[in-house]
Amino acid sequence: MYSISFTGHRPDKLPFFGEDDDLCIDLKARLYNQIKELAERGALEFYSGMALGVDTWAAEAVLEVKKEFPQISLNAVIPCPEQADRWSAEDKARYQKLLTQCSKKFTISPHYAKGCMMKRNKALVQFCDLLIAVFDGHSGGTMQTVNLARAVRKDIIIIPPIL
């Protein structure tokens, strides 16, 4: 048994416009295929930080793969209860729907506080044996998470946002 965590860019940091863009559709398919391959090889637990963009798409892909591999679980690592407070109504509903389907939920901070997002990223690294990073090489939270994983010698799969 081994565990997988996800990190990746938010939608506004990705080189496409909207989820109906062919480049986004391709990225989501590559995420799905990677998750399915890992489930086939025995990965059982998948951890998402539940942010917009890659975290959400990875969580949805895990749930799709779970239909074929019911033994796998999706787990939420939430930085704070207010994470989705400023999101659109549609994004909040999507987030809540995903949370109801998570096997475990870990809330890092009881309220938003400076650094809670980074603490969430550290927890994602601690929970996993393998980190999947949708990463374009640019600085930000995804780079920090990848560097944390490298520092503790976690296995990492980098998925470029576009091929």
MODELLER restraints for C-alpha pairs under 7 A, 6 or more apart:
rsr = mdl.restraints
at = mdl.atoms
rsr.add(forms.Gaussian(group=physical.xy_distance, feature=features.Distance(at['CA:1:A'], at['CA:42:A']), mean=5.79, stdev=0.5))
rsr.add(forms.Gaussian(group=physical.xy_distance, feature=features.Distance(at['CA:1:A'], at['CA:43:A']), mean=5.70, stdev=0.5))
rsr.add(forms.Gaussian(group=physical.xy_distance, feature=features.Distance(at['CA:1:A'], at['CA:44:A']), mean=5.99, stdev=0.5))
rsr.add(forms.Gaussian(group=physical.xy_distance, feature=features.Distance(at['CA:2:A'], at['CA:42:A']), mean=6.86, stdev=0.5))
rsr.add(forms.Gaussian(group=physical.xy_distance, feature=features.Distance(at['CA:2:A'], at['CA:43:A']), mean=4.86, stdev=0.5))
rsr.add(forms.Gaussian(group=physical.xy_distance, feature=features.Distance(at['CA:2:A'], at['CA:44:A']), mean=6.05, stdev=0.5))
rsr.add(forms.Gaussian(group=physical.xy_distance, feature=features.Distance(at['CA:2:A'], at['CA:45:A']), mean=6.80, stdev=0.5))
rsr.add(forms.Gaussian(group=physical.xy_distance, feature=features.Distance(at['CA:2:A'], at['CA:129:A']), mean=6.06, stdev=0.5))
rsr.add(forms.Gaussian(group=physical.xy_distance, feature=features.Distance(at['CA:3:A'], at['CA:43:A']), mean=5.70, stdev=0.5))
rsr.add(forms.Gaussian(group=physical.xy_distance, feature=features.Distance(at['CA:3:A'], at['CA:44:A']), mean=6.05, stdev=0.5))
rsr.add(forms.Gaussian(group=physical.xy_distance, feature=features.Distance(at['CA:3:A'], at['CA:45:A']), mean=4.65, stdev=0.5))
rsr.add(forms.Gaussian(group=physical.xy_distance, feature=features.Distance(at['CA:3:A'], at['CA:46:A']), mean=5.79, stdev=0.5))
rsr.add(forms.Gaussian(group=physical.xy_distance, feature=features.Distance(at['CA:3:A'], at['CA:128:A']), mean=4.84, stdev=0.5))
rsr.add(forms.Gaussian(group=physical.xy_distance, feature=features.Distance(at['CA:3:A'], at['CA:129:A']), mean=5.27, stdev=0.5))
rsr.add(forms.Gaussian(group=physical.xy_distance, feature=features.Distance(at['CA:3:A'], at['CA:130:A']), mean=6.49, stdev=0.5))
rsr.add(forms.Gaussian(group=physical.xy_distance, feature=features.Distance(at['CA:4:A'], at['CA:45:A']), mean=6.21, stdev=0.5))
rsr.add(forms.Gaussian(group=physical.xy_distance, feature=features.Distance(at['CA:4:A'], at['CA:46:A']), mean=4.74, stdev=0.5))
rsr.add(forms.Gaussian(group=physical.xy_distance, feature=features.Distance(at['CA:4:A'], at['CA:47:A']), mean=6.13, stdev=0.5))
rsr.add(forms.Gaussian(group=physical.xy_distance, feature=features.Distance(at['CA:4:A'], at['CA:128:A']), mean=4.97, stdev=0.5))
rsr.add(forms.Gaussian(group=physical.xy_distance, feature=features.Distance(at['CA:4:A'], at['CA:129:A']), mean=6.05, stdev=0.5))
rsr.add(forms.Gaussian(group=physical.xy_distance, feature=features.Distance(at['CA:4:A'], at['CA:130:A']), mean=4.96, stdev=0.5))
rsr.add(forms.Gaussian(group=physical.xy_distance, feature=features.Distance(at['CA:4:A'], at['CA:131:A']), mean=5.73, stdev=0.5))
rsr.add(forms.Gaussian(group=physical.xy_distance, feature=features.Distance(at['CA:5:A'], at['CA:46:A']), mean=5.67, stdev=0.5))
rsr.add(forms.Gaussian(group=physical.xy_distance, feature=features.Distance(at['CA:5:A'], at['CA:47:A']), mean=4.50, stdev=0.5))
rsr.add(forms.Gaussian(group=physical.xy_distance, feature=features.Distance(at['CA:5:A'], at['CA:48:A']), mean=6.05, stdev=0.5))
rsr.add(forms.Gaussian(group=physical.xy_distance, feature=features.Distance(at['CA:5:A'], at['CA:124:A']), mean=5.74, stdev=0.5))
rsr.add(forms.Gaussian(group=physical.xy_distance, feature=features.Distance(at['CA:5:A'], at['CA:125:A']), mean=6.87, stdev=0.5))
rsr.add(forms.Gaussian(group=physical.xy_distance, feature=features.Distance(at['CA:5:A'], at['CA:128:A']), mean=5.46, stdev=0.5))
rsr.add(forms.Gaussian(group=physical.xy_distance, feature=features.Distance(at['CA:5:A'], at['CA:130:A']), mean=6.54, stdev=0.5))
rsr.add(forms.Gaussian(group=physical.xy_distance, feature=features.Distance(at['CA:5:A'], at['CA:131:A']), mean=4.95, stdev=0.5))
rsr.add(forms.Gaussian(group=physical.xy_distance, feature=features.Distance(at['CA:5:A'], at['CA:132:A']), mean=6.18, stdev=0.5))
rsr.add(forms.Gaussian(group=physical.xy_distance, feature=features.Distance(at['CA:6:A'], at['CA:47:A']), mean=6.43, stdev=0.5))
rsr.add(forms.Gaussian(group=physical.xy_distance, feature=features.Distance(at['CA:6:A'], at['CA:48:A']), mean=5.58, stdev=0.5))
rsr.add(forms.Gaussian(group=physical.xy_distance, feature=features.Distance(at['CA:6:A'], at['CA:55:A']), mean=6.42, stdev=0.5))
rsr.add(forms.Gaussian(group=physical.xy_distance, feature=features.Distance(at['CA:6:A'], at['CA:131:A']), mean=5.80, stdev=0.5))
rsr.add(forms.Gaussian(group=physical.xy_distance, feature=features.Distance(at['CA:6:A'], at['CA:132:A']), mean=4.89, stdev=0.5))
rsr.add(forms.Gaussian(group=physical.xy_distance, feature=features.Distance(at['CA:6:A'], at['CA:133:A']), mean=5.88, stdev=0.5))
rsr.add(forms.Gaussian(group=physical.xy_distance, feature=features.Distance(at['CA:7:A'], at['CA:54:A']), mean=6.96, stdev=0.5))
rsr.add(forms.Gaussian(group=physical.xy_distance, feature=features.Distance(at['CA:7:A'], at['CA:55:A']), mean=6.45, stdev=0.5))
rsr.add(forms.Gaussian(group=physical.xy_distance, feature=features.Distance(at['CA:7:A'], at['CA:132:A']), mean=6.35, stdev=0.5))
rsr.add(forms.Gaussian(group=physical.xy_distance, feature=features.Distance(at['CA:7:A'], at['CA:133:A']), mean=4.79, stdev=0.5))
rsr.add(forms.Gaussian(group=physical.xy_distance, feature=features.Distance(at['CA:7:A'], at['CA:134:A']), mean=6.38, stdev=0.5))
rsr.add(forms.Gaussian(group=physical.xy_distance, feature=features.Distance(at['CA:7:A'], at['CA:142:A']), mean=5.86, stdev=0.5))
rsr.add(forms.Gaussian(group=physical.xy_distance, feature=features.Distance(at['CA:8:A'], at['CA:54:A']), mean=5.17, stdev=0.5))
rsr.add(forms.Gaussian(group=physical.xy_distance, feature=features.Distance(at['CA:8:A'], at['CA:55:A']), mean=6.65, stdev=0.5))
rsr.add(forms.Gaussian(group=physical.xy_distance, feature=features.Distance(at['CA:8:A'], at['CA:133:A']), mean=5.42, stdev=0.5))
rsr.add(forms.Gaussian(group=physical.xy_distance, feature=features.Distance(at['CA:8:A'], at['CA:134:A']), mean=4.49, stdev=0.5))
rsr.add(forms.Gaussian(group=physical.xy_distance, feature=features.Distance(at['CA:8:A'], at['CA:135:A']), mean=5.86, stdev=0.5))
rsr.add(forms.Gaussian(group=physical.xy_distance, feature=features.Distance(at['CA:8:A'], at['CA:142:A']), mean=5.36, stdev=0.5))
rsr.add(forms.Gaussian(group=physical.xy_distance, feature=features.Distance(at['CA:9:A'], at['CA:53:A']), mean=6.51, stdev=0.5))
rsr.add(forms.Gaussian(group=physical.xy_distance, feature=features.Distance(at['CA:9:A'], at['CA:54:A']), mean=6.05, stdev=0.5))
rsr.add(forms.Gaussian(group=physical.xy_distance, feature=features.Distance(at['CA:9:A'], at['CA:134:A']), mean=6.72, stdev=0.5))
rsr.add(forms.Gaussian(group=physical.xy_distance, feature=features.Distance(at['CA:9:A'], at['CA:135:A']), mean=6.87, stdev=0.5))
rsr.add(forms.Gaussian(group=physical.xy_distance, feature=features.Distance(at['CA:9:A'], at['CA:142:A']), mean=6.33, stdev=0.5))
rsr.add(forms.Gaussian(group=physical.xy_distance, feature=features.Distance(at['CA:10:A'], at['CA:52:A']), mean=5.70, stdev=0.5))
rsr.add(forms.Gaussian(group=physical.xy_distance, feature=features.Distance(at['CA:10:A'], at['CA:53:A']), mean=4.62, stdev=0.5))
rsr.add(forms.Gaussian(group=physical.xy_distance, feature=features.Distance(at['CA:10:A'], at['CA:54:A']), mean=6.45, stdev=0.5))
rsr.add(forms.Gaussian(group=physical.xy_distance, feature=features.Distance(at['CA:11:A'], at['CA:52:A']), mean=6.82, stdev=0.5))
rsr.add(forms.Gaussian(group=physical.xy_distance, feature=features.Distance(at['CA:11:A'], at['CA:53:A']), mean=4.88, stdev=0.5))
rsr.add(forms.Gaussian(group=physical.xy_distance, feature=features.Distance(at['CA:14:A'], at['CA:161:A']), mean=6.91, stdev=0.5))
rsr.add(forms.Gaussian(group=physical.xy_distance, feature=features.Distance(at['CA:16:A'], at['CA:23:A']), mean=6.43, stdev=0.5))
rsr.add(forms.Gaussian(group=physical.xy_distance, feature=features.Distance(at['CA:16:A'], at['CA:24:A']), mean=6.66, stdev=0.5))
rsr.add(forms.Gaussian(group=physical.xy_distance, feature=features.Distance(at['CA:19:A'], at['CA:25:A']), mean=6.58, stdev=0.5))
rsr.add(forms.Gaussian(group=physical.xy_distance, feature=features.Distance(at['CA:23:A'], at['CA:162:A']), mean=6.40, stdev=0.5))
rsr.add(forms.Gaussian(group=physical.xy_distance, feature=features.Distance(at['CA:27:A'], at['CA:161:A']), mean=6.21, stdev=0.5))
rsr.add(forms.Gaussian(group=physical.xy_distance, feature=features.Distance(at['CA:27:A'], at['CA:162:A']), mean=6.79, stdev=0.5))
rsr.add(forms.Gaussian(group=physical.xy_distance, feature=features.Distance(at['CA:28:A'], at['CA:57:A']), mean=6.54, stdev=0.5))
rsr.add(forms.Gaussian(group=physical.xy_distance, feature=features.Distance(at['CA:31:A'], at['CA:58:A']), mean=6.47, stdev=0.5))
rsr.add(forms.Gaussian(group=physical.xy_distance, feature=features.Distance(at['CA:32:A'], at['CA:61:A']), mean=5.12, stdev=0.5))
rsr.add(forms.Gaussian(group=physical.xy_distance, feature=features.Distance(at['CA:35:A'], at['CA:62:A']), mean=6.60, stdev=0.5))
rsr.add(forms.Gaussian(group=physical.xy_distance, feature=features.Distance(at['CA:36:A'], at['CA:65:A']), mean=5.86, stdev=0.5))
rsr.add(forms.Gaussian(group=physical.xy_distance, feature=features.Distance(at['CA:44:A'], at['CA:71:A']), mean=6.63, stdev=0.5))
rsr.add(forms.Gaussian(group=physical.xy_distance, feature=features.Distance(at['CA:44:A'], at['CA:72:A']), mean=4.39, stdev=0.5))
rsr.add(forms.Gaussian(group=physical.xy_distance, feature=features.Distance(at['CA:44:A'], at['CA:73:A']), mean=6.22, stdev=0.5))
rsr.add(forms.Gaussian(group=physical.xy_distance, feature=features.Distance(at['CA:45:A'], at['CA:72:A']), mean=5.76, stdev=0.5))
rsr.add(forms.Gaussian(group=physical.xy_distance, feature=features.Distance(at['CA:45:A'], at['CA:73:A']), mean=4.99, stdev=0.5))
rsr.add(forms.Gaussian(group=physical.xy_distance, feature=features.Distance(at['CA:45:A'], at['CA:74:A']), mean=6.26, stdev=0.5))
rsr.add(forms.Gaussian(group=physical.xy_distance, feature=features.Distance(at['CA:46:A'], at['CA:73:A']), mean=6.06, stdev=0.5))
rsr.add(forms.Gaussian(group=physical.xy_distance, feature=features.Distance(at['CA:46:A'], at['CA:74:A']), mean=4.98, stdev=0.5))
rsr.add(forms.Gaussian(group=physical.xy_distance, feature=features.Distance(at['CA:46:A'], at['CA:75:A']), mean=5.98, stdev=0.5))
rsr.add(forms.Gaussian(group=physical.xy_distance, feature=features.Distance(at['CA:47:A'], at['CA:74:A']), mean=6.03, stdev=0.5))
rsr.add(forms.Gaussian(group=physical.xy_distance, feature=features.Distance(at['CA:47:A'], at['CA:75:A']), mean=4.76, stdev=0.5))
rsr.add(forms.Gaussian(group=physical.xy_distance, feature=features.Distance(at['CA:47:A'], at['CA:76:A']), mean=5.81, stdev=0.5))
rsr.add(forms.Gaussian(group=physical.xy_distance, feature=features.Distance(at['CA:47:A'], at['CA:77:A']), mean=6.64, stdev=0.5))
rsr.add(forms.Gaussian(group=physical.xy_distance, feature=features.Distance(at['CA:47:A'], at['CA:124:A']), mean=6.67, stdev=0.5))
rsr.add(forms.Gaussian(group=physical.xy_distance, feature=features.Distance(at['CA:48:A'], at['CA:55:A']), mean=5.54, stdev=0.5))
rsr.add(forms.Gaussian(group=physical.xy_distance, feature=features.Distance(at['CA:48:A'], at['CA:59:A']), mean=6.22, stdev=0.5))
rsr.add(forms.Gaussian(group=physical.xy_distance, feature=features.Distance(at['CA:48:A'], at['CA:75:A']), mean=6.34, stdev=0.5))
rsr.add(forms.Gaussian(group=physical.xy_distance, feature=features.Distance(at['CA:48:A'], at['CA:76:A']), mean=5.20, stdev=0.5))
rsr.add(forms.Gaussian(group=physical.xy_distance, feature=features.Distance(at['CA:48:A'], at['CA:77:A']), mean=5.92, stdev=0.5))
rsr.add(forms.Gaussian(group=physical.xy_distance, feature=features.Distance(at['CA:49:A'], at['CA:55:A']), mean=5.88, stdev=0.5))
rsr.add(forms.Gaussian(group=physical.xy_distance, feature=features.Distance(at['CA:49:A'], at['CA:76:A']), mean=6.00, stdev=0.5))
rsr.add(forms.Gaussian(group=physical.xy_distance, feature=features.Distance(at['CA:49:A'], at['CA:77:A']), mean=4.77, stdev=0.5))
rsr.add(forms.Gaussian(group=physical.xy_distance, feature=features.Distance(at['CA:49:A'], at['CA:78:A']), mean=5.68, stdev=0.5))
rsr.add(forms.Gaussian(group=physical.xy_distance, feature=features.Distance(at['CA:49:A'], at['CA:120:A']), mean=6.92, stdev=0.5))
rsr.add(forms.Gaussian(group=physical.xy_distance, feature=features.Distance(at['CA:50:A'], at['CA:56:A']), mean=5.56, stdev=0.5))
rsr.add(forms.Gaussian(group=physical.xy_distance, feature=features.Distance(at['CA:50:A'], at['CA:76:A']), mean=6.32, stdev=0.5))
rsr.add(forms.Gaussian(group=physical.xy_distance, feature=features.Distance(at['CA:50:A'], at['CA:77:A']), mean=6.88, stdev=0.5))
rsr.add(forms.Gaussian(group=physical.xy_distance, feature=features.Distance(at['CA:50:A'], at['CA:78:A']), mean=6.50, stdev=0.5))
rsr.add(forms.Gaussian(group=physical.xy_distance, feature=features.Distance(at['CA:59:A'], at['CA:74:A']), mean=6.83, stdev=0.5))
rsr.add(forms.Gaussian(group=physical.xy_distance, feature=features.Distance(at['CA:62:A'], at['CA:74:A']), mean=6.59, stdev=0.5))
rsr.add(forms.Gaussian(group=physical.xy_distance, feature=features.Distance(at['CA:66:A'], at['CA:72:A']), mean=5.97, stdev=0.5))
rsr.add(forms.Gaussian(group=physical.xy_distance, feature=features.Distance(at['CA:73:A'], at['CA:103:A']), mean=5.95, stdev=0.5))
rsr.add(forms.Gaussian(group=physical.xy_distance, feature=features.Distance(at['CA:74:A'], at['CA:102:A']), mean=5.02, stdev=0.5))
rsr.add(forms.Gaussian(group=physical.xy_distance, feature=features.Distance(at['CA:74:A'], at['CA:103:A']), mean=5.83, stdev=0.5))
rsr.add(forms.Gaussian(group=physical.xy_distance, feature=features.Distance(at['CA:75:A'], at['CA:102:A']), mean=5.09, stdev=0.5))
rsr.add(forms.Gaussian(group=physical.xy_distance, feature=features.Distance(at['CA:75:A'], at['CA:103:A']), mean=5.54, stdev=0.5))
rsr.add(forms.Gaussian(group=physical.xy_distance, feature=features.Distance(at['CA:75:A'], at['CA:104:A']), mean=4.78, stdev=0.5))
rsr.add(forms.Gaussian(group=physical.xy_distance, feature=features.Distance(at['CA:75:A'], at['CA:105:A']), mean=5.84, stdev=0.5))
rsr.add(forms.Gaussian(group=physical.xy_distance, feature=features.Distance(at['CA:76:A'], at['CA:102:A']), mean=6.33, stdev=0.5))
rsr.add(forms.Gaussian(group=physical.xy_distance, feature=features.Distance(at['CA:76:A'], at['CA:104:A']), mean=6.27, stdev=0.5))
rsr.add(forms.Gaussian(group=physical.xy_distance, feature=features.Distance(at['CA:76:A'], at['CA:105:A']), mean=4.68, stdev=0.5))
rsr.add(forms.Gaussian(group=physical.xy_distance, feature=features.Distance(at['CA:76:A'], at['CA:106:A']), mean=6.08, stdev=0.5))
rsr.add(forms.Gaussian(group=physical.xy_distance, feature=features.Distance(at['CA:77:A'], at['CA:105:A']), mean=6.06, stdev=0.5))
rsr.add(forms.Gaussian(group=physical.xy_distance, feature=features.Distance(at['CA:77:A'], at['CA:106:A']), mean=4.83, stdev=0.5))
rsr.add(forms.Gaussian(group=physical.xy_distance, feature=features.Distance(at['CA:77:A'], at['CA:107:A']), mean=6.09, stdev=0.5))
rsr.add(forms.Gaussian(group=physical.xy_distance, feature=features.Distance(at['CA:77:A'], at['CA:120:A']), mean=6.45, stdev=0.5))
rsr.add(forms.Gaussian(group=physical.xy_distance, feature=features.Distance(at['CA:77:A'], at['CA:124:A']), mean=6.96, stdev=0.5))
rsr.add(forms.Gaussian(group=physical.xy_distance, feature=features.Distance(at['CA:78:A'], at['CA:106:A']), mean=5.92, stdev=0.5))
rsr.add(forms.Gaussian(group=physical.xy_distance, feature=features.Distance(at['CA:78:A'], at['CA:107:A']), mean=4.68, stdev=0.5))
rsr.add(forms.Gaussian(group=physical.xy_distance, feature=features.Distance(at['CA:78:A'], at['CA:108:A']), mean=6.13, stdev=0.5))
rsr.add(forms.Gaussian(group=physical.xy_distance, feature=features.Distance(at['CA:78:A'], at['CA:120:A']), mean=6.62, stdev=0.5))
rsr.add(forms.Gaussian(group=physical.xy_distance, feature=features.Distance(at['CA:79:A'], at['CA:107:A']), mean=5.80, stdev=0.5))
rsr.add(forms.Gaussian(group=physical.xy_distance, feature=features.Distance(at['CA:79:A'], at['CA:108:A']), mean=4.93, stdev=0.5))
rsr.add(forms.Gaussian(group=physical.xy_distance, feature=features.Distance(at['CA:79:A'], at['CA:109:A']), mean=5.98, stdev=0.5))
rsr.add(forms.Gaussian(group=physical.xy_distance, feature=features.Distance(at['CA:79:A'], at['CA:116:A']), mean=5.41, stdev=0.5))
rsr.add(forms.Gaussian(group=physical.xy_distance, feature=features.Distance(at['CA:79:A'], at['CA:117:A']), mean=5.32, stdev=0.5))
rsr.add(forms.Gaussian(group=physical.xy_distance, feature=features.Distance(at['CA:79:A'], at['CA:120:A']), mean=5.07, stdev=0.5))
rsr.add(forms.Gaussian(group=physical.xy_distance, feature=features.Distance(at['CA:80:A'], at['CA:107:A']), mean=5.81, stdev=0.5))
rsr.add(forms.Gaussian(group=physical.xy_distance, feature=features.Distance(at['CA:80:A'], at['CA:108:A']), mean=6.03, stdev=0.5))
rsr.add(forms.Gaussian(group=physical.xy_distance, feature=features.Distance(at['CA:80:A'], at['CA:109:A']), mean=4.99, stdev=0.5))
rsr.add(forms.Gaussian(group=physical.xy_distance, feature=features.Distance(at['CA:80:A'], at['CA:110:A']), mean=5.88, stdev=0.5))
rsr.add(forms.Gaussian(group=physical.xy_distance, feature=features.Distance(at['CA:80:A'], at['CA:111:A']), mean=5.38, stdev=0.5))
rsr.add(forms.Gaussian(group=physical.xy_distance, feature=features.Distance(at['CA:80:A'], at['CA:112:A']), mean=5.42, stdev=0.5))
rsr.add(forms.Gaussian(group=physical.xy_distance, feature=features.Distance(at['CA:81:A'], at['CA:110:A']), mean=6.70, stdev=0.5))
rsr.add(forms.Gaussian(group=physical.xy_distance, feature=features.Distance(at['CA:81:A'], at['CA:111:A']), mean=6.28, stdev=0.5))
rsr.add(forms.Gaussian(group=physical.xy_distance, feature=features.Distance(at['CA:82:A'], at['CA:111:A']), mean=6.88, stdev=0.5))
rsr.add(forms.Gaussian(group=physical.xy_distance, feature=features.Distance(at['CA:82:A'], at['CA:112:A']), mean=6.41, stdev=0.5))
rsr.add(forms.Gaussian(group=physical.xy_distance, feature=features.Distance(at['CA:84:A'], at['CA:92:A']), mean=5.98, stdev=0.5))
rsr.add(forms.Gaussian(group=physical.xy_distance, feature=features.Distance(at['CA:108:A'], at['CA:116:A']), mean=6.87, stdev=0.5))
rsr.add(forms.Gaussian(group=physical.xy_distance, feature=features.Distance(at['CA:108:A'], at['CA:119:A']), mean=6.98, stdev=0.5))
rsr.add(forms.Gaussian(group=physical.xy_distance, feature=features.Distance(at['CA:108:A'], at['CA:120:A']), mean=6.14, stdev=0.5))
rsr.add(forms.Gaussian(group=physical.xy_distance, feature=features.Distance(at['CA:109:A'], at['CA:116:A']), mean=6.26, stdev=0.5))
rsr.add(forms.Gaussian(group=physical.xy_distance, feature=features.Distance(at['CA:121:A'], at['CA:145:A']), mean=5.84, stdev=0.5))
rsr.add(forms.Gaussian(group=physical.xy_distance, feature=features.Distance(at['CA:122:A'], at['CA:145:A']), mean=6.98, stdev=0.5))
rsr.add(forms.Gaussian(group=physical.xy_distance, feature=features.Distance(at['CA:125:A'], at['CA:149:A']), mean=5.80, stdev=0.5))
rsr.add(forms.Gaussian(group=physical.xy_distance, feature=features.Distance(at['CA:129:A'], at['CA:154:A']), mean=6.07, stdev=0.5))
rsr.add(forms.Gaussian(group=physical.xy_distance, feature=features.Distance(at['CA:129:A'], at['CA:155:A']), mean=6.59, stdev=0.5))
rsr.add(forms.Gaussian(group=physical.xy_distance, feature=features.Distance(at['CA:130:A'], at['CA:154:A']), mean=5.92, stdev=0.5))
rsr.add(forms.Gaussian(group=physical.xy_distance, feature=features.Distance(at['CA:130:A'], at['CA:155:A']), mean=4.71, stdev=0.5))
rsr.add(forms.Gaussian(group=physical.xy_distance, feature=features.Distance(at['CA:130:A'], at['CA:156:A']), mean=5.55, stdev=0.5))
rsr.add(forms.Gaussian(group=physical.xy_distance, feature=features.Distance(at['CA:131:A'], at['CA:155:A']), mean=6.26, stdev=0.5))
rsr.add(forms.Gaussian(group=physical.xy_distance, feature=features.Distance(at['CA:131:A'], at['CA:156:A']), mean=4.70, stdev=0.5))
rsr.add(forms.Gaussian(group=physical.xy_distance, feature=features.Distance(at['CA:131:A'], at['CA:157:A']), mean=6.27, stdev=0.5))
rsr.add(forms.Gaussian(group=physical.xy_distance, feature=features.Distance(at['CA:132:A'], at['CA:156:A']), mean=5.83, stdev=0.5))
rsr.add(forms.Gaussian(group=physical.xy_distance, feature=features.Distance(at['CA:132:A'], at['CA:157:A']), mean=4.84, stdev=0.5))
rsr.add(forms.Gaussian(group=physical.xy_distance, feature=features.Distance(at['CA:132:A'], at['CA:158:A']), mean=6.06, stdev=0.5))
rsr.add(forms.Gaussian(group=physical.xy_distance, feature=features.Distance(at['CA:133:A'], at['CA:157:A']), mean=6.17, stdev=0.5))
rsr.add(forms.Gaussian(group=physical.xy_distance, feature=features.Distance(at['CA:133:A'], at['CA:158:A']), mean=4.90, stdev=0.5))
rsr.add(forms.Gaussian(group=physical.xy_distance, feature=features.Distance(at['CA:133:A'], at['CA:159:A']), mean=5.96, stdev=0.5))
rsr.add(forms.Gaussian(group=physical.xy_distance, feature=features.Distance(at['CA:134:A'], at['CA:158:A']), mean=5.92, stdev=0.5))
rsr.add(forms.Gaussian(group=physical.xy_distance, feature=features.Distance(at['CA:134:A'], at['CA:159:A']), mean=4.66, stdev=0.5))
rsr.add(forms.Gaussian(group=physical.xy_distance, feature=features.Distance(at['CA:134:A'], at['CA:160:A']), mean=5.62, stdev=0.5))
rsr.add(forms.Gaussian(group=physical.xy_distance, feature=features.Distance(at['CA:134:A'], at['CA:161:A']), mean=5.91, stdev=0.5))
rsr.add(forms.Gaussian(group=physical.xy_distance, feature=features.Distance(at['CA:135:A'], at['CA:142:A']), mean=6.67, stdev=0.5))
rsr.add(forms.Gaussian(group=physical.xy_distance, feature=features.Distance(at['CA:135:A'], at['CA:158:A']), mean=6.27, stdev=0.5))
rsr.add(forms.Gaussian(group=physical.xy_distance, feature=features.Distance(at['CA:135:A'], at['CA:159:A']), mean=6.24, stdev=0.5))
rsr.add(forms.Gaussian(group=physical.xy_distance, feature=features.Distance(at['CA:135:A'], at['CA:160:A']), mean=5.51, stdev=0.5))
rsr.add(forms.Gaussian(group=physical.xy_distance, feature=features.Distance(at['CA:135:A'], at['CA:161:A']), mean=6.44, stdev=0.5))
rsr.add(forms.Gaussian(group=physical.xy_distance, feature=features.Distance(at['CA:136:A'], at['CA:160:A']), mean=5.72, stdev=0.5))
rsr.add(forms.Gaussian(group=physical.xy_distance, feature=features.Distance(at['CA:136:A'], at['CA:161:A']), mean=6.39, stdev=0.5))
rsr.add(forms.Gaussian(group=physical.xy_distance, feature=features.Distance(at['CA:137:A'], at['CA:143:A']), mean=6.91, stdev=0.5))
